[in-house]
């Protein structure tokens, strides 16, 4: 027994000794960035921008691999099961926090099975209404919906989607109750029916809403964050319209599997910071109406606190909306 404990102690010392050394030469080969959604969506576009930037900074190719399914769970679960050697990471998002309460048995524990490496940025949400909706400001919107809960409907890309929960949070903040939710099979059909006037309003990511606003096919009520977006300058913020602290942006971060050596996490975090400070990245983020993470918000510690807070926040929204667990 004594020999076993000595051997175990020696192994622990050896492991502690090689981690910094491994970090000094990491990365020695290409890395894989798993994006847990199909190509072409907001997560994919943002992830590919960061992957190219990291490739330039690290001197090794960061290969993007799309693994969609189960609201992002399949891709994240794959990374959870991968070797914790610093060569496989996943783009984690608000959807991961939602899935912890949306599913009865999530494929992983987002708070413990993935290690935060750094926050990349966020995309704001916009509140859009059908073109002939009889309200133009957030105050008018709230008054109208509160007065007509039996006839007003809001749509989303599906039950438990970020748009669904963000609208539920907005409804609660505005004192709106008993409004009918119309879930669709994806954002495309939901937007088509909003344009056709088949329901009243939706909460959707700004890259989706921007072209519709520019085409004057829907009515913009608010951007659901404290400040206006330079890319949609004519859309007032929630703070301007009586909700100073309301913010339901979708955030995006990089995560490694649990057990990844701390020095490697720090090396990637430093590379991410350099990437996010690049003028090229700033321009590309503007193209997709995304916000680069502030410098004070990029640390693994900040992302860990954000994950814990978002799991609690989204869980409360799911319970308040009485969404059936999947």
C-alpha positions in Angstrom: 0.0 0.0 0.0 2.8 2.3 0.9 4.6 1.7 -2.4 1.3 2.4 -4.2 0.9 5.7 -2.5 4.5 6.7 -3.2 4.0 5.8 -6.9 0.7 7.8 -7.0 2.5 10.7 -5.4 5.4 10.5 -7.9 2.9 10.3 -10.8 1.1 13.4 -9.6 4.4 15.3 -9.3 5.4 14.1 -12.8 2.0 15.3 -14.2 2.3 18.7 -12.5 5.8 19.0 -13.9 5.0 18.2 -17.5 1.9 20.4 -17.9 3.9 23.7 -18.1 6.4 22.1 -20.4 3.6 20.9 -22.6 2.1 24.3 -22.7 5.4 25.8 -23.8 5.4 23.8 -27.0 1.6 23.8 -27.5 0.2 23.7 -30.1 2.4 21.3 -32.1 -0.3 20.3 -34.6 -3.7 21.6 -35.9 -6.5 22.2 -33.5 -10.2 21.4 -33.9 -12.9 23.9 -33.1 -16.3 22.2 -32.9 -19.2 24.4 -33.7 -22.4 22.6 -32.4 -24.7 24.1 -35.1 -25.0 23.7 -38.9 -23.0 25.9 -41.2 -24.3 29.4 -42.0 -25.8 30.4 -38.7 -24.7 33.0 -36.3 -22.6 30.7 -34.2 -20.9 29.3 -37.3 -20.1 32.7 -38.8 -18.7 34.0 -35.5 -16.7 30.9 -34.8 -15.1 30.8 -38.2 -13.9 34.4 -37.9 -12.3 33.6 -34.5 -10.8 30.3 -35.9 -9.1 32.2 -38.7 -7.7 34.8 -36.3 -6.5 32.1 -33.9 -4.8 30.3 -36.8 -2.8 33.4 -37.5 -1.8 34.0 -33.9 -1.0 30.4 -32.9 0.7 29.4 -36.1 -1.3 26.2 -36.4 -4.5 25.6 -38.4 -7.7 25.8 -36.4 -10.0 23.5 -38.2 -13.7 24.1 -37.9 -16.0 21.1 -37.6 -19.8 21.5 -37.5 -21.5 19.0 -35.3 -25.2 20.0 -35.1 -28.2 18.4 -33.3 -30.2 18.5 -30.1 -29.9 22.3 -29.8 -26.2 22.2 -29.8 -25.8 19.4 -27.3 -24.3 16.8 -29.7 -21.3 18.9 -30.6 -20.6 20.0 -27.0 -21.0 16.4 -25.8 -18.4 15.3 -28.3 -15.9 17.7 -26.9 -16.7 16.7 -23.4 -15.6 13.1 -24.3 -12.5 14.2 -26.2 -9.0 14.0 -24.9 -8.1 17.0 -22.6 -4.9 17.8 -24.4 -5.8 21.2 -25.7 -6.4 20.2 -29.3 -10.2 20.1 -29.3 -12.5 22.9 -28.2 -16.1 23.9 -28.6 -17.9 27.2 -29.2 -20.3 27.2 -26.2 -23.3 29.6 -26.3 -26.4 30.6 -24.4 -28.0 27.5 -25.9 -25.8 25.3 -23.7 -27.1 27.1 -20.6 -30.7 26.6 -21.8 -30.2 22.9 -22.5 -29.3 22.2 -18.8 -33.0 22.9 -17.9 -34.7 22.2 -21.2 -33.7 18.5 -21.2 -34.6 16.1 -18.4 -31.2 14.3 -18.9 -28.7 16.6 -20.6 -25.8 14.9 -22.3 -23.3 16.8 -20.1 -23.1 19.2 -17.2 -22.2 22.5 -18.7 -21.0 23.9 -15.4 -18.5 21.1 -14.7 -17.7 19.0 -17.8 -16.4 21.9 -19.9 -13.6 24.3 -18.9 -14.0 28.0 -19.9 -11.1 29.4 -21.9 -12.5 32.8 -22.8 -15.5 34.8 -24.0 -15.4 35.8 -27.7 -18.4 38.1 -28.0 -22.1 38.4 -28.3 -24.9 39.1 -30.7 -27.8 41.3 -29.6 -31.5 40.3 -29.9 -34.1 42.5 -31.6 -37.8 42.7 -31.0 -39.6 42.7 -34.3 -43.3 43.0 -35.0 -45.5 42.5 -38.1 -45.4 45.5 -40.4 -48.9 46.7 -39.5 -48.6 46.1 -35.7 -50.4 49.0 -33.9 -47.5 50.1 -31.8 -44.1 51.6 -32.6 -42.3 52.0 -29.2 -41.6 49.6 -26.4 -44.1 51.4 -24.1 -46.8 51.3 -26.8 -46.0 47.6 -27.5 -46.3 46.7 -23.8 -49.6 48.6 -23.4 -51.1 47.0 -26.5 -50.1 43.4 -25.6 -51.2 43.8 -22.0 -54.6 45.0 -23.2 -55.0 42.2 -25.8 -53.4 39.0 -24.4 -56.1 36.7 -25.8 -55.5 37.7 -29.4 -51.7 38.5 -29.5 -49.2 35.8 -30.5 -45.5 35.7 -30.6 -43.4 33.3 -32.6 -40.0 31.6 -32.3 -37.7 29.1 -34.0 -39.0 26.4 -31.6 -40.0 25.7 -28.0 -37.0 26.3 -25.7 -35.0 28.2 -28.4 -33.1 31.3 -27.4 -35.7 33.5 -29.1 -38.6 31.8 -27.2 -36.9 32.2 -23.8 -35.8 35.8 -24.6 -39.4 36.8 -25.4 -40.6 35.1 -22.2 -38.0 37.1 -20.3 -39.1 40.3 -22.0 -42.8 39.6 -21.4 -42.1 39.1 -17.7 -40.1 42.4 -17.5 -43.0 44.2 -19.2 -45.7 42.6 -17.1 -47.1 40.7 -20.1 -48.9 37.5 -19.2 -50.9 34.8 -21.0 -49.7 35.5 -24.5 -49.8 32.6 -26.9 -46.5 31.2 -28.1 -46.3 29.9 -31.7 -43.3 27.6 -32.1 -41.9 26.9 -35.6 -39.5 24.4 -37.0 -36.6 26.8 -37.4 -36.0 30.5 -37.7 -36.7 30.7 -41.5 -40.3 29.7 -41.4 -40.9 31.8 -38.3 -39.6 34.9 -40.1 -41.6 34.2 -43.2 -44.8 34.1 -41.3 -44.0 37.3 -39.4 -43.5 39.0 -42.7 -46.9 37.6 -43.8 -48.5 39.0 -40.7 -49.6 35.6 -39.4 -48.5 36.4 -35.8 -47.5 39.6 -34.0 -43.9 39.6 -32.7 -40.7 37.7 -32.4 -37.3 38.0 -30.5 -34.5 37.1 -32.9 -30.8 37.6 -33.4 -29.8 41.0 -34.9 -28.1 39.5 -38.0 -31.5 37.9 -38.9 -33.5 41.0 -38.2 -31.2 43.6 -39.8 -32.0 42.8 -43.5 -35.7 42.6 -42.7 -35.6 46.1 -41.1 -33.6 47.5 -44.0 -36.1 46.0 -46.4 -39.0 47.5 -44.5 -40.8 44.2 -44.3 -41.2 44.2 -40.5 -41.5 46.8 -37.8 -38.6 47.2 -35.4 -39.6 47.9 -31.7 -36.3 47.6 -29.8 -32.8 46.1 -29.6 -32.8 44.1 -26.4 -29.7 45.5 -24.8 -28.8 48.8 -23.0 -27.1 50.5 -25.9 -28.0 50.9 -29.6 -26.0 49.0 -32.2 -24.0 51.0 -34.7 -25.1 48.5 -37.3 -28.8 49.1 -36.6 -28.6 52.7 -35.5 -32.3 53.6 -35.9 -33.5 50.9 -33.5 -33.8 52.2 -29.9 -32.4 50.2 -27.0 -34.3 48.8 -24.1 -32.6 51.3 -21.8 -33.9 54.2 -23.9 -37.4 52.8 -23.5 -37.7 52.2 -19.8 -35.8 48.9 -19.2 -32.3 50.1 -18.2 -30.8 46.7 -17.2 -32.5 44.4 -19.7 -30.1 42.5 -21.9 -30.7 39.1 -23.6 -27.8 39.0 -26.0 -26.6 35.6 -27.1 -23.0 35.1 -26.0 -20.2 32.9 -27.4 -17.2 31.4 -25.7 -14.5 28.8 -26.1 -14.4 25.7 -23.9 -12.1 22.8 -23.5 -12.9 19.4 -22.0 -12.5 19.1 -18.2 -8.9 18.1 -17.3 -7.2 20.3 -19.9 -4.0 21.6 -18.3 -4.3 25.1 -16.9 -1.2 26.5 -18.8 -2.8 25.5 -22.1 -6.0 27.2 -21.2 -4.0 30.4 -20.4 -2.1 30.2 -23.6 -5.3 29.9 -25.6 -6.9 32.7 -23.7 -3.9 35.0 -24.5 -4.2 34.0 -28.2 -7.9 34.8 -28.1 -7.2 38.2 -26.6 -4.8 39.0 -29.4 -7.3 37.7 -32.0 -10.1 39.8 -30.6 -8.0 43.0 -30.7 -7.3 42.6 -34.4 -8.9 45.3 -36.6 -9.8 42.5 -39.1 -11.9 40.7 -36.5 -13.6 43.9 -35.4 -14.7 44.6 -39.0 -15.9 41.0 -39.5 -17.8 41.1 -36.3 -19.5 44.3 -37.4 -20.5 42.5 -40.6 -22.5 40.0 -38.6 -23.8 42.5 -36.1 -21.7 41.0 -33.3 -20.0 42.7 -30.3 -16.4 41.8 -29.5 -16.0 40.8 -25.8 -14.7 43.7 -23.7 -11.1 43.2 -22.5 -12.3 42.9 -18.8 -14.7 40.1 -19.8 -12.4 37.7 -21.6 -10.9 35.8 -18.7 -11.8 32.1 -18.0 -12.9 33.2 -14.6 -15.4 35.7 -16.0 -16.8 33.2 -18.4 -17.2 30.7 -15.6 -19.3 33.2 -13.6 -21.3 34.0 -16.8 -22.1 30.3 -17.4 -23.3 29.7 -13.8 -25.5 32.8 -13.9 -26.9 32.0 -17.3 -27.8 28.4 -16.3 -29.8 29.8 -13.4 -31.4 32.6 -15.5 -32.5 30.3 -18.3 -33.7 27.7 -15.9 -35.9 30.2 -14.2 -37.3 31.4 -17.6 -38.1 27.8 -18.6 -39.9 27.1 -15.4 -41.8 30.4 -15.6 -42.9 29.6 -19.1 -43.9 26.1 -18.1 -42.0 24.6 -21.0 -42.2 20.9 -21.1 -38.8 19.2 -20.6 -37.6 17.2 -23.5 
